[in-house]
Amino acid sequence: MRYAIIPVTPFQQNCTVFSCEATRRAAVIDPGGDIERIQRFLADEGLTLEKILVTHGHIDHAGGVASLAEKTGVPIEGPQAEDRFWIEGMPQQSKMFGFPAVHAFEPTRWLKDGDRVHFGEVELEVLHCPGHTPGHVVFFHRPSGLVQVGDVLFQGSIGRTDFPRGDYDTLIASIKEKLFPLGDEVEFIPGHGPMSTLGEERRHNPFLSGRFG
């Protein structure tokens, strides 16, 4: 499996393209906006979009989902159903954050912990990691030791928990009980900013080593 990161929206959110090397079929994770740029990347790379994956319902991650799905006709998978209220409120989010008007959407498939998603010959494991939002999920490709964590964990930081139905203790439990057991060597793509490894964050992230947490 190959991956590419396409920063989108004024929040520079890491929209991620995972692609199957054997079939050239792809999944776009968190197309928050700048849909034309995402589609241009797919075309330039000769990739066929098979599905859209969503980690959580915040507008910088999911604001472009409805538009991309409408343009391509591909299914939408994720997040977990507890984020329904965020997705239904997408038009209000666009006004709140000064985004162009966007539409709500209904995922083809709500995901839950332990699910698998597939495109081409690639299988991703789904982990439900609430705390930043109640329905946040992450996508783990075990063979390559790579996980897309959305806004759960960042290099040197953690996701915010001051939005509606965010919860700090739940977020810390998601990181320590769901992500860290994947292994120190696992690389992660966060929703914003540079990549890191789970081991690096377990050892040095000040929010997880007791200095702030």
N, C-alpha and C positions, 0 to 999 in steps of 0.2 A: 504494500500500500504506500502511496505517496501522499504528501499533504502540501498545501500552500495556504498562507495567511494573507487575507486581503482586508486591511483596515478600512472600515466604513463608518459613515455618519460623523458629525462633529465630535462625538465621543471617542473616535478612533477605536471602535470595537473590532476585535479580531474575528471577522467572518472567516471561516475555515473551509477549504475544499479538500475533502478526502477523496482519493481516486484509486480505482483498482487498476494495477499495471497490466493485468492480463486482458481485461475487457475494455478499458478506457471509459468505464462507467463511473459516475461520481455522485457524491452526496455533498450538499452545501449545508454547513452547520451555522446557524444564526445569521441569516441574511438580514441585517438590521436596516439596510438602506443601500443606496447607490447600486441599484439592481442592474443598470446597464453595464456598470464596471464589472460586476460579477459575471454577467452573461458574456461579456467580451473576453474575459479570462478563459472561460470554458471553451469558447469558440477557438481562441488562439492556441489552446492546448489540445484541441481535438477531443474534448471530453463530452460525453453524453450525460446530462443530468438525469439521475434516476429517482432521487428523492430529496426532500428538504428535512433537515433535523433541527430541532429547537431545544435549547437547554432550559430556557425559562422565558417568562412572558413580558420582560421589560422591553421598552420600545427600541432601545439601541441594539437589541439582539433579535427582536421579532417584528420590527416595524415594516420590513420589506417582504415578509413571508407571504402575505395575501397576494401582493403584486407578482412576485416570482412564481407562485403557484398558478395564478391566473394566466401568466404568459407562457408557461411551460406545460401545464397540465399534470405535473408530477404530484405524488402524494406527500403529505406532511406528517411527520412522526415526532411526537413530543410536544410539550413537556409532559410531566405528570399532571393529573387532572386537578390537583389543588391550585394550580396556576390559572385556572379558567377565568377567575375574576380579573386578572391582569390582562388576559387576551381580549375579553369582552370589553374592557375599558380602554382598548388601544386608541380609539379616537380622542378620548379625554387625555390620554398620555401625550398625544401629539400636540395638543393645545398647551399642555402644561410645560413641555420642554421646548416649544417653539419649532417642532418638526413640521414638515409638510403633512397635510391630512393623510392619514393612513386608515386602513380598514381592519376590523377584527376578522378572525378566521376560526374555523373549526378544524382541528387536526383530523387527518384521516385515521390516526391511531394515537390515543393517549398512551404514554408509556408508564411502566412501573418497574420497580427494582427487580433485577434479574431477567428482564426482557433481553432479546437480541434484535438487532436491526441489521439488514443486509442490503448491499448493493454490489453489483458485479459478483465477484467471488470473495468479497470481504464481509466479515462478521464483526460487529461491534457489540460489546457488552454494555448494558444500561445499568447505572447505579443511581438510585434516588438519593440526592444529597441536599436535603432542605436546610434552611437557615437564612440564606440570602432572600430566597422566596420559598414558599412552602412546597412548590411543585418542581423545584430545580432538579434536573438530571444531568449526568455527565456521560460521555461516550468513551469507552476504553477499547483500544485495539491491542489485545494481549500479545499477538505475535511480534509486534514491533515495539512493545512497551511504551505506547503513546496514549495519552488521555486528554480529551478536550474537556476542561473543567468549568467553562463559563465563568461566572463571577463567584465561585466558591473560594478559590485560592489564587493568589498572585505572587509574583516574585517579591518577597519581603513584606507581604501584606495579606489581608483576607477580605472577603466580601463584606459590604455594608449590611447592617441588620436594622437600620432605622426606617426602612420602608414598611408599608402595611404588611403585617403578618411575617415580618422578618424576626429572627430570634437568635441572639448571640450564642447561647449555650447549645442550641440545636446545630448551628453552623460549625462550632468547634467539634462537636461530636461527629458530624459528617466527615470532617477532614481527618480526624484521628481514627475513626472506626471504619470508614469506607475507603478513603483515599490512601492513607499511609500503609495499610496492609497490602496494597498492590505492589509495593517494593520500592526501596530507596532509589533504584536505578531508573525508575519509570520517569520519562519526560512528560511535562504537561504544557498544553497550550492554554493560557488563561484568556478570559474575555477581553482583557486590555493589557497592553504592555508586553515585555519580553517573556520568553519561555524560561522554565527552570526545571529542576528535578524534585521529586517528592523528598528525596533524602536531604537535599540542600535546604528545603523549607523546614523539614522536621528538625534539623540541627540548628538552623540560623535564623529562621523567621521570628522576629521578636514577638509577634502576636501568638506564637505557638510554643515558645520556649519559656514562658513564665514571666517575661519582663513586662508585658502589657496584659497578657491573658490571665 
